[in-house]
Amino acid sequence: MLDINKISKTFNPGTVNEKKALNGLELHLNEGDFVTVIGGNGAGKSTMLNAIAGTWFVDRGSILIDGVDVTRLPEYKRAKYLGRVFQDPMTGTAASMQIEENLALASRRGKHRGLKKGITAKERDFYKEQLKILELGLEDRLTTHVGLLSGGQRQALTLLMATLEKPKLLLLDEHTAALDPKTASKVLDATDKIVERDHLTTIMITHNMKDAIVHGNRLVMMHEGHIIYDVSGEEKKKLAVSDLLHKFEEASGSEFANDRMMLT
């Protein structure tokens, strides 16, 4: 479903601010893979997601989604293949619009729009059923303006909107990092349910090593723009945080230096 072939990206080349963010990165995902991604600050995690999404073009290498070469496609043309949830809960929803209106926008993305009634009764019933999976009571608040929701509720709604049309690839960029632990756990539970139900191919960046181990069927660790550790199946299930720290030191030759990840 995803083929990343030796991509590289350097920002501000030839200046004192030159930064090599991706360095010959390779990653291949089968359909239905749920990959968690960890790594220190500046490892290239978010840069990789932005490269997949087309936020910027890579300098070298290629990116294929479900066999389609999207390497030189602009961001708006890749959008039909992707669902994405960002770290900031305020991103991804329209605060001045109702919950059902936000869901209607998500369900109509990329489709022909006519002059028919805005939201039909059938659509409204469908939205209610979809919202129930979040277990936040939002199915009874369809006409509530999104700006009145909490950060966790908005992030859960954004997740639902990103997956409503079953994207080829779901990108989660630390989508629970800004939430309190209890709310983050609910959003992660909803993530697991939706990904499993729809068999979505997913990449989830996380700063929480425990979450990286518990969720998904595969874990990759990045360092200096490439992958230094890739584990899946039973081996992944048996991992402990101490194992990840040891693997990082073993593969990179240095100690893991990210306080936020270690403390969580």
WOCOR-V913653 format. One record per residue. N is the residue number from 1. PHI is phi in degrees with one decimal (none if undefined). D_LAST is the distance of its C-alpha to the last C-alpha in Angstrom with 1 decimal. Layout:
n: [N | N]
phi: [PHI | PHI]
d_last: [D_LAST | D_LAST]
This chain:
n: [1 | 2 | 3 | 4 | 5 | 6 | 7 | 8 | 9 | 10 | 11 | 12 | 13 | 14 | 15 | 16 | 17 | 18 | 19 | 20 | 21 | 22 | 23 | 24 | 25 | 26 | 27 | 28 | 29 | 30 | 31 | 32 | 33 | 34 | 35 | 36 | 37 | 38 | 39 | 40 | 41 | 42 | 43 | 44 | 45 | 46 | 47 | 48 | 49 | 50 | 51 | 52 | 53 | 54 | 55 | 56 | 57 | 58 | 59 | 60 | 61 | 62 | 63 | 64 | 65 | 66 | 67 | 68 | 69 | 70 | 71 | 72 | 73 | 74 | 75 | 76 | 77 | 78 | 79 | 80 | 81 | 82 | 83 | 84 | 85 | 86 | 87 | 88 | 89 | 90 | 91 | 92 | 93 | 94 | 95 | 96 | 97 | 98 | 99 | 100 | 101 | 102 | 103 | 104 | 105 | 106 | 107 | 108 | 109 | 110 | 111 | 112 | 113 | 114 | 115 | 116 | 117 | 118 | 119 | 120 | 121 | 122 | 123 | 124 | 125 | 126 | 127 | 128 | 129 | 130 | 131 | 132 | 133 | 134 | 135 | 136 | 137 | 138 | 139 | 140 | 141 | 142 | 143 | 144 | 145 | 146 | 147 | 148 | 149 | 150 | 151 | 152 | 153 | 154 | 155 | 156 | 157 | 158 | 159 | 160 | 161 | 162 | 163 | 164 | 165 | 166 | 167 | 168 | 169 | 170 | 171 | 172 | 173 | 174 | 175 | 176 | 177 | 178 | 179 | 180 | 181 | 182 | 183 | 184 | 185 | 186 | 187 | 188 | 189 | 190 | 191 | 192 | 193 | 194 | 195 | 196 | 197 | 198 | 199 | 200 | 201 | 202 | 203 | 204 | 205 | 206 | 207 | 208 | 209 | 210 | 211 | 212 | 213 | 214 | 215 | 216 | 217 | 218 | 219 | 220 | 221 | 222 | 223 | 224 | 225 | 226 | 227 | 228 | 229 | 230 | 231 | 232 | 233 | 234 | 235 | 236 | 237 | 238 | 239 | 240 | 241 | 242 | 243 | 244 | 245 | 246 | 247 | 248 | 249 | 250 | 251 | 252 | 253 | 254 | 255 | 256 | 257 | 258 | 259 | 260 | 261 | 262 | 263 | 264]
phi: [none | -135.8 | -127.7 | -104.8 | -114.0 | 47.6 | -86.5 | -132.9 | -148.0 | -120.9 | -94.9 | 52.2 | -61.6 | 76.4 | -119.7 | -68.3 | -97.7 | -57.4 | -139.5 | -86.6 | -87.7 | -126.7 | -134.1 | 65.2 | -69.4 | -126.0 | -155.0 | -130.1 | -116.1 | -83.0 | -59.4 | 90.1 | -63.4 | -121.3 | -104.7 | -95.9 | -123.6 | -126.5 | 163.0 | -71.9 | -60.4 | 77.7 | -72.9 | 106.9 | -63.1 | -68.7 | -62.0 | -62.5 | -63.0 | -64.8 | -67.9 | -64.6 | -75.5 | 87.3 | -58.2 | -147.5 | -83.8 | -79.7 | -77.8 | -145.2 | 93.0 | -140.4 | -131.9 | -121.2 | -116.8 | 51.8 | 84.4 | -96.4 | -76.0 | -106.6 | -50.2 | -109.1 | -81.3 | -67.6 | -55.1 | -66.9 | -81.7 | -84.7 | -57.0 | -67.9 | -92.1 | -120.1 | -122.3 | -142.8 | -126.3 | -93.8 | -68.1 | -79.1 | -61.5 | -80.1 | -91.6 | 106.5 | -129.6 | -100.0 | -61.6 | -83.4 | -107.0 | -73.9 | -57.0 | -66.2 | -70.7 | -62.6 | -65.9 | -64.2 | -61.0 | -64.9 | -73.8 | -95.6 | -57.8 | 81.0 | -103.3 | -68.7 | -116.0 | -107.2 | -110.1 | -74.0 | -53.6 | -52.4 | -131.2 | -83.5 | -62.5 | -64.1 | -63.5 | -60.7 | -63.9 | -63.8 | -62.6 | -60.6 | -63.4 | -66.7 | -68.6 | -61.4 | -64.8 | -76.4 | 56.0 | -120.2 | 75.6 | -72.2 | -65.1 | -99.2 | -130.4 | -57.9 | -96.2 | -73.0 | -70.6 | -61.3 | -62.6 | -90.4 | -82.4 | -74.0 | -59.2 | -66.3 | -64.7 | -66.6 | -67.9 | -64.2 | -65.1 | -61.0 | -59.7 | -64.0 | -63.7 | -69.3 | -112.4 | -59.1 | -101.5 | 49.9 | -66.0 | -63.1 | -144.0 | -106.3 | -110.9 | -117.5 | -100.4 | 49.9 | -72.5 | -117.3 | -63.7 | -91.0 | -103.0 | -69.4 | -53.9 | -66.0 | -67.4 | -58.7 | -62.8 | -64.8 | -66.1 | -67.4 | -61.9 | -64.3 | -59.0 | -58.9 | -63.6 | -68.3 | -62.3 | -70.3 | -60.9 | -98.3 | 53.6 | -84.1 | -79.1 | -136.6 | -118.9 | -122.0 | -81.9 | -143.3 | -95.0 | -103.1 | -63.0 | -63.4 | -62.9 | -62.6 | -78.7 | -71.2 | -98.3 | 84.8 | -106.7 | -153.1 | -131.0 | -124.9 | -115.3 | -108.6 | -156.7 | 51.5 | 83.7 | -147.0 | -89.8 | -110.0 | -154.6 | -142.0 | -137.4 | -148.9 | 62.5 | -62.8 | -62.7 | -66.7 | -61.0 | -87.0 | -67.7 | -121.9 | -57.6 | -61.4 | -64.7 | -65.7 | -63.2 | -65.5 | -63.4 | -63.4 | -62.9 | -66.4 | -81.9 | -99.7 | 78.0 | -145.7 | -76.9 | -71.6 | -121.5 | -145.4 | -56.8 | -60.9 | -70.2 | -71.2 | -73.1 | -95.1]
d_last: [31.2 | 29.6 | 31.0 | 29.6 | 32.1 | 31.5 | 30.5 | 30.3 | 29.6 | 30.4 | 30.2 | 32.9 | 34.8 | 37.3 | 36.0 | 34.1 | 31.1 | 31.2 | 27.8 | 27.7 | 24.9 | 25.9 | 27.9 | 29.7 | 26.9 | 27.9 | 26.3 | 28.2 | 27.2 | 29.4 | 30.1 | 27.5 | 24.7 | 21.2 | 19.3 | 15.6 | 15.1 | 12.6 | 13.5 | 13.4 | 14.9 | 18.4 | 18.2 | 20.2 | 18.0 | 19.2 | 22.6 | 23.0 | 22.6 | 25.0 | 27.4 | 27.5 | 28.0 | 30.7 | 29.3 | 30.9 | 33.0 | 32.1 | 34.5 | 35.1 | 34.4 | 34.4 | 32.3 | 33.8 | 32.7 | 34.6 | 37.2 | 37.8 | 37.5 | 35.6 | 35.2 | 37.7 | 37.3 | 36.2 | 33.1 | 35.2 | 36.9 | 33.7 | 32.4 | 34.4 | 32.4 | 28.9 | 26.6 | 23.8 | 21.0 | 19.5 | 16.4 | 18.7 | 19.8 | 23.2 | 23.9 | 25.8 | 27.8 | 30.9 | 30.5 | 34.3 | 34.8 | 34.6 | 32.1 | 35.0 | 36.0 | 32.7 | 32.7 | 36.3 | 35.5 | 32.9 | 35.4 | 38.2 | 36.4 | 38.8 | 41.5 | 45.0 | 45.2 | 48.5 | 50.0 | 49.2 | 47.7 | 44.1 | 42.3 | 44.3 | 44.1 | 43.0 | 40.1 | 39.1 | 39.0 | 36.9 | 34.3 | 34.2 | 33.6 | 30.8 | 29.1 | 29.2 | 26.5 | 24.0 | 24.9 | 24.8 | 28.5 | 29.1 | 32.0 | 34.1 | 33.4 | 34.7 | 36.6 | 33.8 | 33.1 | 29.6 | 29.3 | 29.3 | 26.2 | 22.7 | 20.1 | 18.6 | 22.2 | 23.0 | 20.2 | 21.2 | 24.8 | 24.0 | 22.6 | 25.8 | 28.0 | 26.5 | 27.4 | 30.6 | 32.9 | 31.0 | 30.2 | 30.7 | 27.2 | 24.1 | 21.7 | 18.3 | 16.8 | 13.2 | 15.1 | 12.4 | 10.5 | 12.9 | 12.9 | 12.0 | 10.0 | 13.5 | 15.1 | 12.5 | 13.1 | 16.8 | 16.8 | 15.2 | 17.8 | 20.5 | 19.5 | 20.0 | 23.3 | 24.7 | 23.9 | 25.4 | 28.3 | 29.4 | 28.5 | 26.8 | 25.8 | 22.3 | 20.0 | 16.4 | 14.3 | 10.6 | 7.7 | 5.5 | 7.2 | 7.8 | 9.4 | 11.2 | 12.7 | 13.6 | 15.2 | 18.2 | 20.7 | 19.9 | 17.1 | 18.0 | 16.5 | 18.1 | 19.2 | 22.0 | 23.1 | 23.5 | 21.9 | 21.5 | 20.2 | 21.2 | 20.8 | 21.9 | 23.4 | 23.3 | 21.8 | 18.7 | 18.5 | 18.7 | 15.8 | 13.1 | 10.1 | 12.6 | 15.1 | 13.4 | 13.1 | 16.7 | 17.9 | 16.7 | 18.6 | 21.5 | 21.9 | 21.4 | 22.9 | 20.2 | 16.9 | 13.7 | 13.3 | 10.4 | 8.5 | 6.3 | 5.4 | 5.5 | 3.8 | 0.0]
